[in-house]
Amino acid sequence: MSLLLESRQQNVSYDIGRLCGVIYEIIDLHKEYAQQDINNYNLRKTLVNHILEQVDDTDTYIINKDFHTTLNKYLSHVDRLTIESELEYTYSDLDCRVRVKQQESIIYKIGHYHSGKAESGKLPLNKCLNDLVGFRVVLPDFNHTCQSFEEMCSYIGKNYRIKYRNSSKGEYKATHVYFYGAGNMNFPWELQIWLPEDHANNYESHNKHKQGYKESAKIHKESFTF
């Protein structure tokens, strides 16, 4: 890997080695937090509508108790990441941030993917809940279509399952890296790579998405009270 990075650094204007370091540290954390047997769901085979139940004859839905329990256990399990992880300190020059998604946001997101998307809940959970733990770095001069970055991720992906994509859309400009690991029982994590000049617009875009989830999610109030 060091030889690959050394050769590719000549082709890019950002610190590709520093970015590689972030990715490998997240991989190590993902491995560590995947060791405990918390989740009983195959997240590739379990669809969003598999974990929802309709409330009587209404048009609202509730998350079933079993998955809600699993979700709460996982959030409690990873919550210490924001306290114990040294990523924010180690990569403070990249304005690195770590966050565990709040339960309310997760529930609204599940409801959105069931009621507000064309798939109508026929979407695997590992595509919907792919950011329960999220990381962000702000990297000057990063290129969202960088071939050297793609080559680096492909190399890393030979030993640990990750996926990357240019997620830029409208005013939102970012590349996302998703960490899956072995099998389909691990909740994926997400790394967002931003440019400094896109900081304000990206925050605004995130807020709009959150509001959109709330407006489209037909989730019963009991889903928030387990």
N, C-alpha and C positions, 0 to 999 in steps of 0.2 A: 504493500500500500504506500509506503513512504516514497518508493521510486515513482509510482504513478502520480502521487501528489506533486512531487518535485518537477516532473515533466509537464504536468498540467498547469502548475502555477505560472509558467511562462506565458500561458495563453489567456489568463484572466487577470482582472484588475482588483479582485477582492482576495481575501486570505482564505483559500480553499482548505488549507490544512487546519485552520481554526474551526471552520465549519464542520469538517470531518470529525474533529475532536468532540464537538457538541453531539453529533449523531451517535458516536460510539459510547459516549457517557449515558445518553438516553437508552441505548440498547442494553447497557449493563443494568440500569435501573429497571427497565422493563422485564428483564430476566429475573431479577431479584424479587420483584413484586408479583411475578407470575408463578412463583414456586408454591405458594400456599393454595390449597384446594378450596376455593371459594365459590367458583362458578360451575354450575352443573349443565349449562346450556351450550350447545354447539351453535356458536354465533353466526356461522355461515348458513346453517340449515334452518335456524329459528327465524321466522319472519316477524315483522313488527305486529301484524295482526294476530300472531300466535299468543302474544302476551297481553292482549287487551280483551276485555269483556264488555258487552253492551249493557248499559244500565236500564233494566226494564224495557219499556217500549220507547225510550227517548232516543235522541240522536247523539247522546254523549257516551263516552266509554271510560272504563276504569282499568288501571293496570292490575293484573292479577296478583294475588298476595305472594305467591311463590317467587315471581320475578322481582317484585318490590323488595322482598327480603334479601334476595341475592344482590340487588343493586345497593341496598343500604350497607350490607356487609362489605362490598367492594369499596364503596366510598369511604367507609371508616378505615379500611385497610390502607388506602392510598393517601388519606388525608394528611398523614405525617410527612408526606413528600415535601409539602410547602414549607415545613419547619426544618427537616433534616437535610434536604438536598443542598449541596454546596454549588450547584450550577449557577445560580444567580450571582454568587460571589466570584466564582472562577471565571465566568464569562461576563463580568459586569461591563467590560468594554463594548460588548455587543448588546447591552441593555437587555440581557436575558431575563425572562420571566417564566415562572412555573405556576400553574393553577390547576386545581381540581374543580371540575364543573359542579355547580350547585344543583341540588336535587330538583328544585323548581324548574330550572332551565332544561334539565334532562327530560322531565315529564312533559313540558311543553313541546320539546323537540320530537318526542315519540308521538304525541298527538298530532303534530304537524305532518309527520311522515305517514300517518294513517289517514288523516282527513284533508290535508292541504296539498298533497302531492298526487300526481297522476297515477302513481303505482298503487294508491289506496291500501297501503300497508303491506303490499307484496314485495317487501324489500328486506334483505337479511339484516339482522341487528348489527353485524360488524360493519355495515356501510352506513347505518344510521347513528349508532353510538360509537363513533370512531375517534372521539375527542374527549372522553371522560377525564383524561389527564392531558393537559395541553402545555406546550412550551412555545416560546417565541423568542426569536433573535432579530435584531435590527442590524443588517449587514450592509455597509456602504459599498456601492458599486456592484452589488450582486446583479446577475442577469437571469431573469426568470426563464430564459430559453437557452441557458448555458449548456453546451454539449459536454464540457469537462465535468460539470456537476452531475449530469446524467450518467456519464461513464463511472464516476465515483460511486454513485448510488447502486449502479448495476454490479459493481465489484463487491460492495458491502452486502448486497442482496444474495450473493452466492452462499453466504454463511448465516444470514439472519434475514427473515422475510420482512422487507420493507417495500413500500410503494411511494412514488413521488409524482406530483403533477403541478403544472402551472395552473393555479386556481384563480388567476386574475379574471375579473369580470366587472365591467363597468368601471366605477371609480376604485373598486377594491383591487389591489395589486399585491399578490403574494404567491409564493411557492409553498406547498404543503408536503410534508413527509409523514407517512403513516407507518407505525411500528406494529407488526402483527406477531412476530415470533413463530414458534412451532405450534402446529395444530390450529384448531379453530375455537379453543376454549378461552383464549386470552382476549380481554377487551383491548382493542387497538388504542394506541396513543398517537398524538399529533404534534408535529413541530411546524410552526409557521415561520417563514423567512420573509422579512419585510425590508424595504429600503427606507432610510430616514425620511425622505421626502414624501413618503406615502403614509406616514404615521397618522396624521389627523384624519384623512379620508378613510383609512382602514377602520379606525375606531368608530367613525360615524356609520360605516357600512355594517359593522358588527351590531351596533345598536338597532339599525333598521331590521336586520335579520331576526334579532330577538323579538322585536315587536311583531314581526310577521308571524313568527311561531305562535305567539300568544293569541293573535287574532284568528288563526286558522285551526288551532288545536281544539277539538271538541272533547275536552277532558273533564270528567266529573270531579267535583271538589274533593271527593273521598280519596282520589289518587294522591293527594298531597298530605294525607293524615294517617298513613299507616305507621 
